[in-house]
């Protein structure tokens, strides 16, 4: 039986989220403005899914649940942020 290592898992998550910003940032610089939001959302979710799996593997957890967990919560956070932005008129 293995015990949980929460500090290692937290550090892996922090690093993977920081690294996950690289692809969307590159997409933002290369994509035409008219297609920016969907391209960045897809790129962000794709990179976070990959890095969520990598973090799960590094932490000794199952990869698929790590991918699903990170992707789900990231998509939910994007949706809520978009909704709050629309509520306050910040969405173009």
mmCIF file as gemmi writes it, N, C-alpha and C atoms, coordinates in Angstrom:
data_model
loop_
_atom_site.group_PDB
_atom_site.id
_atom_site.type_symbol
_atom_site.label_atom_id
_atom_site.label_alt_id
_atom_site.label_comp_id
_atom_site.label_asym_id
_atom_site.label_entity_id
_atom_site.label_seq_id
_atom_site.pdbx_PDB_ins_code
_atom_site.Cartn_x
_atom_site.Cartn_y
_atom_site.Cartn_z
_atom_site.occupancy
_atom_site.B_iso_or_equiv
_atom_site.pdbx_formal_charge
_atom_site.auth_seq_id
_atom_site.auth_asym_id
_atom_site.pdbx_PDB_model_num
ATOM 1 N N . UNK Axp A 1 ? 0.839 -1.177 0 1 0 ? 1 A 1
ATOM 2 C CA . UNK Axp A 1 ? 0 0 0 1 0 ? 1 A 1
ATOM 3 C C . UNK Axp A 1 ? 0.89 1.248 0 1 0 ? 1 A 1
ATOM 4 N N . UNK Axp A 2 ? 0.556 2.187 -0.858 1 0 ? 2 A 1
ATOM 5 C CA . UNK Axp A 2 ? 1.312 3.431 -0.914 1 0 ? 2 A 1
ATOM 6 C C . UNK Axp A 2 ? 0.518 4.541 -0.249 1 0 ? 2 A 1
ATOM 7 N N . UNK Axp A 3 ? 1.239 5.462 0.33 1 0 ? 3 A 1
ATOM 8 C CA . UNK Axp A 3 ? 0.562 6.585 0.983 1 0 ? 3 A 1
ATOM 9 C C . UNK Axp A 3 ? 0.579 7.798 0.054 1 0 ? 3 A 1
ATOM 10 N N . UNK Axp A 4 ? -0.386 8.664 0.242 1 0 ? 4 A 1
ATOM 11 C CA . UNK Axp A 4 ? -0.483 9.876 -0.576 1 0 ? 4 A 1
ATOM 12 C C . UNK Axp A 4 ? 0.672 10.814 -0.253 1 0 ? 4 A 1
ATOM 13 N N . UNK Axp A 5 ? 1.106 11.54 -1.241 1 0 ? 5 A 1
ATOM 14 C CA . UNK Axp A 5 ? 2.167 12.541 -1.069 1 0 ? 5 A 1
ATOM 15 C C . UNK Axp A 5 ? 1.615 13.877 -1.561 1 0 ? 5 A 1
ATOM 16 N N . UNK Axp A 6 ? 0.874 14.566 -0.714 1 0 ? 6 A 1
ATOM 17 C CA . UNK Axp A 6 ? 0.181 15.781 -1.159 1 0 ? 6 A 1
ATOM 18 C C . UNK Axp A 6 ? 1.112 16.911 -1.586 1 0 ? 6 A 1
ATOM 19 N N . UNK Axp A 7 ? 2.245 17.066 -0.96 1 0 ? 7 A 1
ATOM 20 C CA . UNK Axp A 7 ? 3.163 18.138 -1.357 1 0 ? 7 A 1
ATOM 21 C C . UNK Axp A 7 ? 3.741 17.88 -2.744 1 0 ? 7 A 1
ATOM 22 N N . UNK Axp A 8 ? 4.074 16.632 -3.028 1 0 ? 8 A 1
ATOM 23 C CA . UNK Axp A 8 ? 4.58 16.285 -4.349 1 0 ? 8 A 1
ATOM 24 C C . UNK Axp A 8 ? 3.486 16.492 -5.399 1 0 ? 8 A 1
ATOM 25 N N . UNK Axp A 9 ? 2.278 16.1 -5.087 1 0 ? 9 A 1
ATOM 26 C CA . UNK Axp A 9 ? 1.166 16.284 -6.017 1 0 ? 9 A 1
ATOM 27 C C . UNK Axp A 9 ? 0.884 17.768 -6.258 1 0 ? 9 A 1
ATOM 28 N N . UNK Axp A 10 ? 0.94 18.574 -5.204 1 0 ? 10 A 1
ATOM 29 C CA . UNK Axp A 10 ? 0.699 20.014 -5.335 1 0 ? 10 A 1
ATOM 30 C C . UNK Axp A 10 ? 1.786 20.669 -6.183 1 0 ? 10 A 1
ATOM 31 N N . UNK Axp A 11 ? 3.032 20.295 -5.963 1 0 ? 11 A 1
ATOM 32 C CA . UNK Axp A 11 ? 4.135 20.861 -6.743 1 0 ? 11 A 1
ATOM 33 C C . UNK Axp A 11 ? 4.02 20.462 -8.211 1 0 ? 11 A 1
ATOM 34 N N . UNK Axp A 12 ? 3.666 19.218 -8.475 1 0 ? 12 A 1
ATOM 35 C CA . UNK Axp A 12 ? 3.493 18.761 -9.857 1 0 ? 12 A 1
ATOM 36 C C . UNK Axp A 12 ? 2.351 19.508 -10.529 1 0 ? 12 A 1
ATOM 37 N N . UNK Axp A 13 ? 1.271 19.734 -9.808 1 0 ? 13 A 1
ATOM 38 C CA . UNK Axp A 13 ? 0.137 20.479 -10.365 1 0 ? 13 A 1
ATOM 39 C C . UNK Axp A 13 ? 0.527 21.919 -10.667 1 0 ? 13 A 1
ATOM 40 N N . UNK Axp A 14 ? 1.235 22.56 -9.757 1 0 ? 14 A 1
ATOM 41 C CA . UNK Axp A 14 ? 1.656 23.947 -9.967 1 0 ? 14 A 1
ATOM 42 C C . UNK Axp A 14 ? 2.562 24.06 -11.191 1 0 ? 14 A 1
ATOM 43 N N . UNK Axp A 15 ? 3.5 23.149 -11.317 1 0 ? 15 A 1
ATOM 44 C CA . UNK Axp A 15 ? 4.409 23.172 -12.47 1 0 ? 15 A 1
ATOM 45 C C . UNK Axp A 15 ? 3.664 22.887 -13.767 1 0 ? 15 A 1
ATOM 46 N N . UNK Axp A 16 ? 2.736 21.944 -13.734 1 0 ? 16 A 1
ATOM 47 C CA . UNK Axp A 16 ? 2.021 21.615 -14.962 1 0 ? 16 A 1
ATOM 48 C C . UNK Axp A 16 ? 1.096 22.746 -15.393 1 0 ? 16 A 1
ATOM 49 N N . UNK Axp A 17 ? 0.483 23.442 -14.448 1 0 ? 17 A 1
ATOM 50 C CA . UNK Axp A 17 ? -0.357 24.579 -14.827 1 0 ? 17 A 1
ATOM 51 C C . UNK Axp A 17 ? 0.488 25.728 -15.375 1 0 ? 17 A 1
ATOM 52 N N . UNK Axp A 18 ? 1.663 25.954 -14.808 1 0 ? 18 A 1
ATOM 53 C CA . UNK Axp A 18 ? 2.543 27.003 -15.324 1 0 ? 18 A 1
ATOM 54 C C . UNK Axp A 18 ? 3.03 26.649 -16.732 1 0 ? 18 A 1
ATOM 55 N N . UNK Axp A 19 ? 3.429 25.417 -16.917 1 0 ? 19 A 1
ATOM 56 C CA . UNK Axp A 19 ? 3.879 24.974 -18.24 1 0 ? 19 A 1
ATOM 57 C C . UNK Axp A 19 ? 2.723 24.955 -19.231 1 0 ? 19 A 1
ATOM 58 N N . UNK Axp A 20 ? 1.516 24.716 -18.734 1 0 ? 20 A 1
ATOM 59 C CA . UNK Axp A 20 ? 0.343 24.68 -19.59 1 0 ? 20 A 1
ATOM 60 C C . UNK Axp A 20 ? 0.035 26.012 -20.243 1 0 ? 20 A 1
ATOM 61 N N . UNK Axp A 21 ? 0.576 27.09 -19.734 1 0 ? 21 A 1
ATOM 62 C CA . UNK Axp A 21 ? 0.337 28.411 -20.318 1 0 ? 21 A 1
ATOM 63 C C . UNK Axp A 21 ? 1.165 28.643 -21.573 1 0 ? 21 A 1
ATOM 64 N N . UNK Axp A 22 ? 2.187 27.862 -21.802 1 0 ? 22 A 1
ATOM 65 C CA . UNK Axp A 22 ? 3.082 28.092 -22.943 1 0 ? 22 A 1
ATOM 66 C C . UNK Axp A 22 ? 2.362 27.917 -24.277 1 0 ? 22 A 1
ATOM 67 N N . UNK Axp A 23 ? 1.605 26.844 -24.448 1 0 ? 23 A 1
ATOM 68 C CA . UNK Axp A 23 ? 0.927 26.608 -25.721 1 0 ? 23 A 1
ATOM 69 C C . UNK Axp A 23 ? -0.15 27.654 -26 1 0 ? 23 A 1
ATOM 70 N N . UNK Axp A 24 ? -1.059 27.943 -25.061 1 0 ? 24 A 1
ATOM 71 C CA . UNK Axp A 24 ? -2.046 28.997 -25.349 1 0 ? 24 A 1
ATOM 72 C C . UNK Axp A 24 ? -1.415 30.354 -25.629 1 0 ? 24 A 1
ATOM 73 N N . UNK Axp A 25 ? -0.315 30.656 -24.971 1 0 ? 25 A 1
ATOM 74 C CA . UNK Axp A 25 ? 0.37 31.931 -25.228 1 0 ? 25 A 1
ATOM 75 C C . UNK Axp A 25 ? 0.913 31.974 -26.651 1 0 ? 25 A 1
ATOM 76 N N . UNK Axp A 26 ? 1.494 30.879 -27.1 1 0 ? 26 A 1
ATOM 77 C CA . UNK Axp A 26 ? 1.977 30.792 -28.48 1 0 ? 26 A 1
ATOM 78 C C . UNK Axp A 26 ? 0.816 30.894 -29.469 1 0 ? 26 A 1
ATOM 79 N N . UNK Axp A 27 ? -0.289 30.225 -29.167 1 0 ? 27 A 1
ATOM 80 C CA . UNK Axp A 27 ? -1.475 30.286 -30.028 1 0 ? 27 A 1
ATOM 81 C C . UNK Axp A 27 ? -1.978 31.725 -30.112 1 0 ? 27 A 1
ATOM 82 N N . UNK Axp A 28 ? -1.983 32.434 -28.994 1 0 ? 28 A 1
ATOM 83 C CA . UNK Axp A 28 ? -2.452 33.826 -28.977 1 0 ? 28 A 1
ATOM 84 C C . UNK Axp A 28 ? -1.611 34.704 -29.896 1 0 ? 28 A 1
ATOM 85 N N . UNK Axp A 29 ? -0.354 34.419 -29.995 1 0 ? 29 A 1
ATOM 86 C CA . UNK Axp A 29 ? 0.518 35.215 -30.856 1 0 ? 29 A 1
ATOM 87 C C . UNK Axp A 29 ? 0.399 34.874 -32.331 1 0 ? 29 A 1
ATOM 88 N N . UNK Axp A 30 ? -0.127 33.687 -32.643 1 0 ? 30 A 1
ATOM 89 C CA . UNK Axp A 30 ? -0.15 33.228 -34.03 1 0 ? 30 A 1
ATOM 90 C C . UNK Axp A 30 ? -1.541 33.184 -34.671 1 0 ? 30 A 1
ATOM 91 N N . UNK Axp A 31 ? -2.583 33.287 -33.886 1 0 ? 31 A 1
ATOM 92 C CA . UNK Axp A 31 ? -3.947 33.116 -34.389 1 0 ? 31 A 1
ATOM 93 C C . UNK Axp A 31 ? -4.583 34.451 -34.745 1 0 ? 31 A 1
ATOM 94 N N . UNK Axp A 32 ? -5.329 34.489 -35.851 1 0 ? 32 A 1
ATOM 95 C CA . UNK Axp A 32 ? -6.066 35.713 -36.181 1 0 ? 32 A 1
ATOM 96 C C . UNK Axp A 32 ? -7.072 36.049 -35.081 1 0 ? 32 A 1
ATOM 97 N N . UNK Axp A 33 ? -7.293 37.326 -34.86 1 0 ? 33 A 1
ATOM 98 C CA . UNK Axp A 33 ? -8.139 37.78 -33.759 1 0 ? 33 A 1
ATOM 99 C C . UNK Axp A 33 ? -9.556 37.209 -33.832 1 0 ? 33 A 1
ATOM 100 N N . UNK Axp A 34 ? -10.08 37.005 -35.015 1 0 ? 34 A 1
ATOM 101 C CA . UNK Axp A 34 ? -11.449 36.506 -35.155 1 0 ? 34 A 1
ATOM 102 C C . UNK Axp A 34 ? -11.618 35.079 -34.637 1 0 ? 34 A 1
ATOM 103 N N . UNK Axp A 35 ? -10.538 34.319 -34.538 1 0 ? 35 A 1
ATOM 104 C CA . UNK Axp A 35 ? -10.602 32.927 -34.082 1 0 ? 35 A 1
ATOM 105 C C . UNK Axp A 35 ? -9.874 32.714 -32.758 1 0 ? 35 A 1
ATOM 106 N N . UNK Axp A 36 ? -9.516 33.779 -32.103 1 0 ? 36 A 1
ATOM 107 C CA . UNK Axp A 36 ? -8.657 33.707 -30.926 1 0 ? 36 A 1
ATOM 108 C C . UNK Axp A 36 ? -9.256 32.917 -29.762 1 0 ? 36 A 1
ATOM 109 N N . UNK Axp A 37 ? -10.478 33.217 -29.367 1 0 ? 37 A 1
ATOM 110 C CA . UNK Axp A 37 ? -11.045 32.585 -28.172 1 0 ? 37 A 1
ATOM 111 C C . UNK Axp A 37 ? -11.191 31.069 -28.325 1 0 ? 37 A 1
ATOM 112 N N . UNK Axp A 38 ? -11.793 30.55 -29.415 1 0 ? 38 A 1
ATOM 113 C CA . UNK Axp A 38 ? -11.884 29.091 -29.502 1 0 ? 38 A 1
ATOM 114 C C . UNK Axp A 38 ? -10.529 28.405 -29.613 1 0 ? 38 A 1
ATOM 115 N N . UNK Axp A 39 ? -9.599 29.007 -30.334 1 0 ? 39 A 1
ATOM 116 C CA . UNK Axp A 39 ? -8.275 28.39 -30.47 1 0 ? 39 A 1
ATOM 117 C C . UNK Axp A 39 ? -7.551 28.331 -29.133 1 0 ? 39 A 1
ATOM 118 N N . UNK Axp A 40 ? -7.609 29.412 -28.366 1 0 ? 40 A 1
ATOM 119 C CA . UNK Axp A 40 ? -6.938 29.427 -27.061 1 0 ? 40 A 1
ATOM 120 C C . UNK Axp A 40 ? -7.605 28.445 -26.105 1 0 ? 40 A 1
ATOM 121 N N . UNK Axp A 41 ? -8.927 28.388 -26.103 1 0 ? 41 A 1
ATOM 122 C CA . UNK Axp A 41 ? -9.629 27.451 -25.217 1 0 ? 41 A 1
ATOM 123 C C . UNK Axp A 41 ? -9.243 26.008 -25.532 1 0 ? 41 A 1
ATOM 124 N N . UNK Axp A 42 ? -9.224 25.659 -26.807 1 0 ? 42 A 1
ATOM 125 C CA . UNK Axp A 42 ? -8.861 24.293 -27.208 1 0 ? 42 A 1
ATOM 126 C C . UNK Axp A 42 ? -7.402 23.999 -26.868 1 0 ? 42 A 1
ATOM 127 N N . UNK Axp A 43 ? -6.52 24.947 -27.161 1 0 ? 43 A 1
ATOM 128 C CA . UNK Axp A 43 ? -5.097 24.754 -26.859 1 0 ? 43 A 1
ATOM 129 C C . UNK Axp A 43 ? -4.867 24.62 -25.357 1 0 ? 43 A 1
ATOM 130 N N . UNK Axp A 44 ? -5.548 25.452 -24.57 1 0 ? 44 A 1
ATOM 131 C CA . UNK Axp A 44 ? -5.378 25.402 -23.113 1 0 ? 44 A 1
ATOM 132 C C . UNK Axp A 44 ? -5.863 24.069 -22.563 1 0 ? 44 A 1
ATOM 133 N N . UNK Axp A 45 ? -7.049 23.634 -22.981 1 0 ? 45 A 1
ATOM 134 C CA . UNK Axp A 45 ? -7.586 22.363 -22.48 1 0 ? 45 A 1
ATOM 135 C C . UNK Axp A 45 ? -6.736 21.176 -22.927 1 0 ? 45 A 1
ATOM 136 N N . UNK Axp A 46 ? -6.224 21.235 -24.145 1 0 ? 46 A 1
ATOM 137 C CA . UNK Axp A 46 ? -5.366 20.149 -24.638 1 0 ? 46 A 1
ATOM 138 C C . UNK Axp A 46 ? -4.07 20.069 -23.838 1 0 ? 46 A 1
ATOM 139 N N . UNK Axp A 47 ? -3.427 21.207 -23.644 1 0 ? 47 A 1
ATOM 140 C CA . UNK Axp A 47 ? -2.165 21.181 -22.902 1 0 ? 47 A 1
ATOM 141 C C . UNK Axp A 47 ? -2.389 20.833 -21.434 1 0 ? 47 A 1
ATOM 142 N N . UNK Axp A 48 ? -3.494 21.315 -20.847 1 0 ? 48 A 1
ATOM 143 C CA . UNK Axp A 48 ? -3.766 20.971 -19.452 1 0 ? 48 A 1
ATOM 144 C C . UNK Axp A 48 ? -4.107 19.493 -19.29 1 0 ? 48 A 1
ATOM 145 N N . UNK Axp A 49 ? -4.793 18.912 -20.273 1 0 ? 49 A 1
ATOM 146 C CA . UNK Axp A 49 ? -5.08 17.478 -20.224 1 0 ? 49 A 1
ATOM 147 C C . UNK Axp A 49 ? -3.778 16.676 -20.239 1 0 ? 49 A 1
ATOM 148 N N . UNK Axp A 50 ? -2.884 17.031 -21.153 1 0 ? 50 A 1
ATOM 149 C CA . UNK Axp A 50 ? -1.593 16.348 -21.233 1 0 ? 50 A 1
ATOM 150 C C . UNK Axp A 50 ? -0.804 16.503 -19.932 1 0 ? 50 A 1
ATOM 151 N N . UNK Axp A 51 ? -0.739 17.729 -19.452 1 0 ? 51 A 1
ATOM 152 C CA . UNK Axp A 51 ? 0.047 17.983 -18.247 1 0 ? 51 A 1
ATOM 153 C C . UNK Axp A 51 ? -0.613 17.418 -16.993 1 0 ? 51 A 1
ATOM 154 N N . UNK Axp A 52 ? -1.944 17.317 -16.986 1 0 ? 52 A 1
ATOM 155 C CA . UNK Axp A 52 ? -2.627 16.653 -15.874 1 0 ? 52 A 1
ATOM 156 C C . UNK Axp A 52 ? -2.25 15.176 -15.805 1 0 ? 52 A 1
ATOM 157 N N . UNK Axp A 53 ? -2.153 14.546 -16.968 1 0 ? 53 A 1
ATOM 158 C CA . UNK Axp A 53 ? -1.704 13.151 -17.017 1 0 ? 53 A 1
ATOM 159 C C . UNK Axp A 53 ? -0.259 13.007 -16.581 1 0 ? 53 A 1
ATOM 160 N N . UNK Axp A 54 ? 0.566 13.939 -17.005 1 0 ? 54 A 1
ATOM 161 C CA . UNK Axp A 54 ? 1.978 13.919 -16.61 1 0 ? 54 A 1
ATOM 162 C C . UNK Axp A 54 ? 2.125 14.096 -15.095 1 0 ? 54 A 1
ATOM 163 N N . UNK Axp A 55 ? 1.339 15.016 -14.535 1 0 ? 55 A 1
ATOM 164 C CA . UNK Axp A 55 ? 1.384 15.232 -13.082 1 0 ? 55 A 1
ATOM 165 C C . UNK Axp A 55 ? 0.902 14.004 -12.322 1 0 ? 55 A 1
ATOM 166 N N . UNK Axp A 56 ? -0.137 13.353 -12.838 1 0 ? 56 A 1
ATOM 167 C CA . UNK Axp A 56 ? -0.63 12.14 -12.188 1 0 ? 56 A 1
ATOM 168 C C . UNK Axp A 56 ? 0.433 11.045 -12.209 1 0 ? 56 A 1
ATOM 169 N N . UNK Axp A 57 ? 1.078 10.898 -13.353 1 0 ? 57 A 1
ATOM 170 C CA . UNK Axp A 57 ? 2.144 9.89 -13.461 1 0 ? 57 A 1
ATOM 171 C C . UNK Axp A 57 ? 3.289 10.204 -12.504 1 0 ? 57 A 1
ATOM 172 N N . UNK Axp A 58 ? 3.691 11.481 -12.448 1 0 ? 58 A 1
ATOM 173 C CA . UNK Axp A 58 ? 4.778 11.876 -11.552 1 0 ? 58 A 1
ATOM 174 C C . UNK Axp A 58 ? 4.408 11.672 -10.092 1 0 ? 58 A 1
ATOM 175 N N . UNK Axp A 59 ? 3.137 11.833 -9.768 1 0 ? 59 A 1
ATOM 176 C CA . UNK Axp A 59 ? 2.685 11.647 -8.392 1 0 ? 59 A 1
ATOM 177 C C . UNK Axp A 59 ? 2.321 10.221 -8.054 1 0 ? 59 A 1
ATOM 178 N N . UNK Axp A 60 ? 2.46 9.313 -9.034 1 0 ? 60 A 1
ATOM 179 C CA . UNK Axp A 60 ? 2.174 7.906 -8.784 1 0 ? 60 A 1
ATOM 180 C C . UNK Axp A 60 ? 0.692 7.564 -8.828 1 0 ? 60 A 1
ATOM 181 N N . UNK Axp A 61 ? -0.133 8.443 -9.39 1 0 ? 61 A 1
ATOM 182 C CA . UNK Axp A 61 ? -1.575 8.193 -9.48 1 0 ? 61 A 1
ATOM 183 C C . UNK Axp A 61 ? -1.903 7.645 -10.874 1 0 ? 61 A 1
ATOM 184 N N . UNK Axp A 62 ? -3.149 7.233 -11.06 1 0 ? 62 A 1
ATOM 185 C CA . UNK Axp A 62 ? -3.6 6.758 -12.364 1 0 ? 62 A 1
ATOM 186 C C . UNK Axp A 62 ? -3.699 7.955 -13.311 1 0 ? 62 A 1
ATOM 187 N N . UNK Axp A 63 ? -3.261 7.76 -14.547 1 0 ? 63 A 1
ATOM 188 C CA . UNK Axp A 63 ? -3.169 8.858 -15.502 1 0 ? 63 A 1
ATOM 189 C C . UNK Axp A 63 ? -4.538 9.332 -15.966 1 0 ? 63 A 1
ATOM 190 N N . UNK Axp A 64 ? -5.41 8.416 -16.396 1 0 ? 64 A 1
ATOM 191 C CA . UNK Axp A 64 ? -6.704 8.818 -16.968 1 0 ? 64 A 1
ATOM 192 C C . UNK Axp A 64 ? -7.54 9.655 -16.009 1 0 ? 64 A 1
ATOM 193 N N . UNK Axp A 65 ? -7.7 9.264 -14.744 1 0 ? 65 A 1
ATOM 194 C CA . UNK Axp A 65 ? -8.461 10.139 -13.834 1 0 ? 65 A 1
ATOM 195 C C . UNK Axp A 65 ? -7.81 11.51 -13.649 1 0 ? 65 A 1
ATOM 196 N N . UNK Axp A 66 ? -6.495 11.571 -13.698 1 0 ? 66 A 1
ATOM 197 C CA . UNK Axp A 66 ? -5.802 12.858 -13.595 1 0 ? 66 A 1
ATOM 198 C C . UNK Axp A 66 ? -6.099 13.748 -14.779 1 0 ? 66 A 1
ATOM 199 N N . UNK Axp A 67 ? -6.11 13.15 -15.969 1 0 ? 67 A 1
ATOM 200 C CA . UNK Axp A 67 ? -6.431 13.9 -17.186 1 0 ? 67 A 1
ATOM 201 C C . UNK Axp A 67 ? -7.861 14.424 -17.111 1 0 ? 67 A 1
ATOM 202 N N . UNK Axp A 68 ? -8.794 13.55 -16.747 1 0 ? 68 A 1
ATOM 203 C CA . UNK Axp A 68 ? -10.208 13.939 -16.672 1 0 ? 68 A 1
ATOM 204 C C . UNK Axp A 68 ? -10.412 15.03 -15.621 1 0 ? 68 A 1
ATOM 205 N N . UNK Axp A 69 ? -9.814 14.859 -14.453 1 0 ? 69 A 1
ATOM 206 C CA . UNK Axp A 69 ? -9.987 15.828 -13.367 1 0 ? 69 A 1
ATOM 207 C C . UNK Axp A 69 ? -9.487 17.215 -13.773 1 0 ? 69 A 1
ATOM 208 N N . UNK Axp A 70 ? -8.288 17.284 -14.307 1 0 ? 70 A 1
ATOM 209 C CA . UNK Axp A 70 ? -7.716 18.575 -14.679 1 0 ? 70 A 1
ATOM 210 C C . UNK Axp A 70 ? -8.509 19.203 -15.823 1 0 ? 70 A 1
ATOM 211 N N . UNK Axp A 71 ? -8.875 18.41 -16.822 1 0 ? 71 A 1
ATOM 212 C CA . UNK Axp A 71 ? -9.622 18.942 -17.96 1 0 ? 71 A 1
ATOM 213 C C . UNK Axp A 71 ? -11.004 19.425 -17.533 1 0 ? 71 A 1
ATOM 214 N N . UNK Axp A 72 ? -11.696 18.64 -16.715 1 0 ? 72 A 1
ATOM 215 C CA . UNK Axp A 72 ? -13.036 19.024 -16.264 1 0 ? 72 A 1
ATOM 216 C C . UNK Axp A 72 ? -13.011 20.33 -15.481 1 0 ? 72 A 1
ATOM 217 N N . UNK Axp A 73 ? -12.163 20.397 -14.463 1 0 ? 73 A 1
ATOM 218 C CA . UNK Axp A 73 ? -12.135 21.594 -13.624 1 0 ? 73 A 1
ATOM 219 C C . UNK Axp A 73 ? -11.626 22.812 -14.39 1 0 ? 73 A 1
ATOM 220 N N . UNK Axp A 74 ? -10.72 22.604 -15.333 1 0 ? 74 A 1
ATOM 221 C CA . UNK Axp A 74 ? -10.239 23.718 -16.153 1 0 ? 74 A 1
ATOM 222 C C . UNK Axp A 74 ? -11.341 24.243 -17.064 1 0 ? 74 A 1
ATOM 223 N N . UNK Axp A 75 ? -12.09 23.33 -17.692 1 0 ? 75 A 1
ATOM 224 C CA . UNK Axp A 75 ? -13.199 23.752 -18.55 1 0 ? 75 A 1
ATOM 225 C C . UNK Axp A 75 ? -14.272 24.458 -17.724 1 0 ? 75 A 1
ATOM 226 N N . UNK Axp A 76 ? -14.537 23.953 -16.537 1 0 ? 76 A 1
ATOM 227 C CA . UNK Axp A 76 ? -15.518 24.595 -15.658 1 0 ? 76 A 1
ATOM 228 C C . UNK Axp A 76 ? -15.05 25.998 -15.271 1 0 ? 76 A 1
ATOM 229 N N . UNK Axp A 77 ? -13.784 26.139 -14.923 1 0 ? 77 A 1
ATOM 230 C CA . UNK Axp A 77 ? -13.245 27.454 -14.565 1 0 ? 77 A 1
ATOM 231 C C . UNK Axp A 77 ? -13.322 28.42 -15.744 1 0 ? 77 A 1
ATOM 232 N N . UNK Axp A 78 ? -13.04 27.937 -16.953 1 0 ? 78 A 1
ATOM 233 C CA . UNK Axp A 78 ? -13.144 28.783 -18.14 1 0 ? 78 A 1
ATOM 234 C C . UNK Axp A 78 ? -14.587 29.226 -18.365 1 0 ? 78 A 1
ATOM 235 N N . UNK Axp A 79 ? -15.509 28.296 -18.198 1 0 ? 79 A 1
ATOM 236 C CA . UNK Axp A 79 ? -16.916 28.618 -18.386 1 0 ? 79 A 1
ATOM 237 C C . UNK Axp A 79 ? -17.423 29.631 -17.376 1 0 ? 79 A 1
ATOM 238 N N . UNK Axp A 80 ? -17.069 29.429 -16.103 1 0 ? 80 A 1
ATOM 239 C CA . UNK Axp A 80 ? -17.491 30.363 -15.058 1 0 ? 80 A 1
ATOM 240 C C . UNK Axp A 80 ? -16.867 31.743 -15.288 1 0 ? 80 A 1
ATOM 241 N N . UNK Axp A 81 ? -15.592 31.765 -15.648 1 0 ? 81 A 1
ATOM 242 C CA . UNK Axp A 81 ? -14.929 33.046 -15.931 1 0 ? 81 A 1
ATOM 243 C C . UNK Axp A 81 ? -15.584 33.763 -17.098 1 0 ? 81 A 1
ATOM 244 N N . UNK Axp A 82 ? -15.931 33.019 -18.12 1 0 ? 82 A 1
ATOM 245 C CA . UNK Axp A 82 ? -16.61 33.599 -19.274 1 0 ? 82 A 1
ATOM 246 C C . UNK Axp A 82 ? -17.983 34.137 -18.885 1 0 ? 82 A 1
ATOM 247 N N . UNK Axp A 83 ? -18.689 33.37 -18.055 1 0 ? 83 A 1
ATOM 248 C CA . UNK Axp A 83 ? -20.001 33.813 -17.59 1 0 ? 83 A 1
ATOM 249 C C . UNK Axp A 83 ? -19.932 35.076 -16.756 1 0 ? 83 A 1
ATOM 250 N N . UNK Axp A 84 ? -18.971 35.154 -15.869 1 0 ? 84 A 1
ATOM 251 C CA . UNK Axp A 84 ? -18.801 36.361 -15.039 1 0 ? 84 A 1
ATOM 252 C C . UNK Axp A 84 ? -18.412 37.534 -15.945 1 0 ? 84 A 1
ATOM 253 N N . UNK Axp A 85 ? -17.542 37.293 -16.913 1 0 ? 85 A 1
ATOM 254 C CA . UNK Axp A 85 ? -17.166 38.351 -17.845 1 0 ? 85 A 1
ATOM 255 C C . UNK Axp A 85 ? -18.382 38.866 -18.62 1 0 ? 85 A 1
ATOM 256 N N . UNK Axp A 86 ? -19.231 37.941 -19.058 1 0 ? 86 A 1
ATOM 257 C CA . UNK Axp A 86 ? -20.445 38.345 -19.793 1 0 ? 86 A 1
ATOM 258 C C . UNK Axp A 86 ? -21.398 39.114 -18.875 1 0 ? 86 A 1
ATOM 259 N N . UNK Axp A 87 ? -21.491 38.695 -17.623 1 0 ? 87 A 1
ATOM 260 C CA . UNK Axp A 87 ? -22.368 39.35 -16.657 1 0 ? 87 A 1
ATOM 261 C C . UNK Axp A 87 ? -21.964 40.817 -16.452 1 0 ? 87 A 1
ATOM 262 N N . UNK Axp A 88 ? -20.661 41.053 -16.469 1 0 ? 88 A 1
ATOM 263 C CA . UNK Axp A 88 ? -20.163 42.411 -16.262 1 0 ? 88 A 1
ATOM 264 C C . UNK Axp A 88 ? -19.817 43.13 -17.569 1 0 ? 88 A 1
ATOM 265 N N . UNK Axp A 89 ? -20.196 42.551 -18.689 1 0 ? 89 A 1
ATOM 266 C CA . UNK Axp A 89 ? -19.986 43.188 -19.987 1 0 ? 89 A 1
ATOM 267 C C . UNK Axp A 89 ? -18.559 43.179 -20.483 1 0 ? 89 A 1
ATOM 268 N N . UNK Axp A 90 ? -17.737 42.272 -20.007 1 0 ? 90 A 1
ATOM 269 C CA . UNK Axp A 90 ? -16.333 42.244 -20.408 1 0 ? 90 A 1
ATOM 270 C C . UNK Axp A 90 ? -16.08 41.341 -21.61 1 0 ? 90 A 1
ATOM 271 N N . UNK Axp A 91 ? -17.102 40.623 -22.07 1 0 ? 91 A 1
ATOM 272 C CA . UNK Axp A 91 ? -16.927 39.71 -23.199 1 0 ? 91 A 1
ATOM 273 C C . UNK Axp A 91 ? -17.2 40.464 -24.488 1 0 ? 91 A 1
ATOM 274 N N . UNK Axp A 92 ? -16.303 40.305 -25.468 1 0 ? 92 A 1
ATOM 275 C CA . UNK Axp A 92 ? -16.481 41.01 -26.737 1 0 ? 92 A 1
ATOM 276 C C . UNK Axp A 92 ? -17.332 40.223 -27.685 1 0 ? 92 A 1
